[in-house]
Amino acid sequence: VNSWYDPGREREAAMTLISQGADMVTHHTDSTAIVQAAEERGVFAFGYHSDMSKYGPTAHLTATTHHWGEFYIDTVRQVLAGEWTPVNVWGGYAEGMIKLAPLNDAIPEEVKTRIAELEAGLTDGSFHPFTGPVVDQDGNERLAAGEVMDDAALGSMDYFVQGVASRLPSR
């Protein structure tokens, strides 16, 4: 939708995907329109930024939720004390900055158990979702088996991996 917040276009995009057969939608925008459209049309949705289950009690499976309050408080304290230095911050589960909203009852128990295992691994560092092998659409190995992609590599990805049906536009 080319915007962080455009409920009308977000809804239109969701409805288009659903009418084409999508049975699950998600988004990286700032309104509840996607979850509401999913609820209306009887498909599932994955929320973003906050728990959106009240906008789609049947549709909303869960959401990635952000908890940056403590980070902001600590940063302001550092600034006020003259101790802050500018750095890139990639906080996640281990830092308590990312969590999942409560899981929908429609999610099978064995899936909920696996989610809990993965969350524990994200928190203690034993699981990293970007662990090789990573192979691009042309069959080139971009990350060797067992290696973990660092932040610089994640930030500069300019390829799709095998299994993604779409192609990147040429430059």
N, C-alpha and C positions, 0 to 999 in steps of 0.2 A: 504494500500500500504506500510505500515510500514516505512514511511518516511514523513518528513514535506514538501519535495520538490522533486517530481519525476513526471514531466508532462506526460511522456510516460505511466507510470503505473497508474497514476491518470486517464488519458484518457481511458486506457484499462478497468479499474474498472468501470468507468461511462458507457462505451459502453456495458459492460457485464450486468450491472443492467438494462440498457435501453432495451437491447435485450431480457431480461427476463420479460419485461412488466412494468418496473418503468416509471411513467410519470412525476416524479419529482426527482431530485438528489441534494445533497448538499455535503459539504466536510469540513474538518478541516485541510486543507493543504494550501500551499502557492503559488500555481500557478493558472492560469486561465483555465487550461485544462478541468475541469469539466464543467464550464459554456460554453466553446466553444463546447464541445461534445454535450451538451444539445441543443445548438443552431443548430448545424449540424443535429441532429436527431429529432428536432421538439418537444422537451419536455421542461419542466420548470426546472429552477435551482435556488438555494438559495446560494448566494455568501458568502464569509467569509473574514474578515479583511478590505475589501475596496469595494467600488462601482465597480462592474465588468460589468455594463450594456453595456459598449462599446464593450465588447467581446461576448456578447449575447443579443443584443437589444430586441429580441423577447422572449428569454428564461429566462433571468434574472428577477426574481420577485422582489427581493431586496437583501440586504446583511446586516449582522451584521458588523458594522464598528467601529473601535477602534480609540479613540482620546486621546492619552496618553501624548501629548506634554506638556500641562500645568502641569500634574503630574510630569513629568521628570524635568521640569524647577524648580518647587517648591522643589523637592527632592534635586537637585543640589544646590539650594540656601541654603537649610538647612544644607547640608554637608559643604559647604563653610563657613557657619556661626558657624559651630561646634554644631549645634542644632539637627542633624538628629539622630533618633534612629531606629533600624531595627524593622519593623512590617510587618505583612502580610497585603496586600491591596487587597480588593475585590471591586474595583470601578465599578460603573455601570451607569445607567441612571441618578440617582440623582446627581452624581458627574460629569456628562457630558463626561464620559469616553467611553460610549457605545451609539451608535445611529443606526438607520436604514438608509440605502441608500434610495434614492427616490423609491417609489413604482411603479411597472410596470402598465401600463394602462389596462392590462388584469385582474387585481385584481378588483373585483366588488366594487362599492362605499360603500355598507354596510359593506364589509370586511375592507376597508380602514378606515371607521369610527370606527369600533371596534378596529383596530390596534391603532388608535390615542388615544382611551380611555385607552387601556392597557398601552401604552407608558406614558400617563399622570399618571396613577397609579404607574408605575415603578418609575417615577420621584419623585412623592410626597410621596411614600411609602405606599399608600393605597392598592396596589396589589403586591403580592409576588407569583411567579409561583410555588414555592415549599411549598404550604399550604396543610395541611392534609384534608381529610384522604389520607394516602399513604399506599397501601396494596401491599405486594410482591406477586410473582407468586404462592406461596404456601398458600395464604390466610391470612398471618400474617400481622396484622396492625403494620406498622413501624413508623407511625406518626398519632397521633389522629386528628380527625376533628377539623379544625380551628387553629391548631398549625402550626407554621412556622419552616421549617427545617433550622437549623443554618449552618454556614460554615463548622464546624467540621463534622457534619452529612453528608453534601453534599460531602465533601472530602473523606469520608470513606464508601460511598455507595458500597456495594459488592453484590447487588441483582438487579434483574429486577422486575419491577412492573407488576401488572396484566394487561393483554392485550398485552404484548410483547411476540411474538411467539417464540423467540429464548431462549436458556438456556445458562447460564454461564458455562464455562468449569469447571470441578471439579478440585480441587487442588491436 
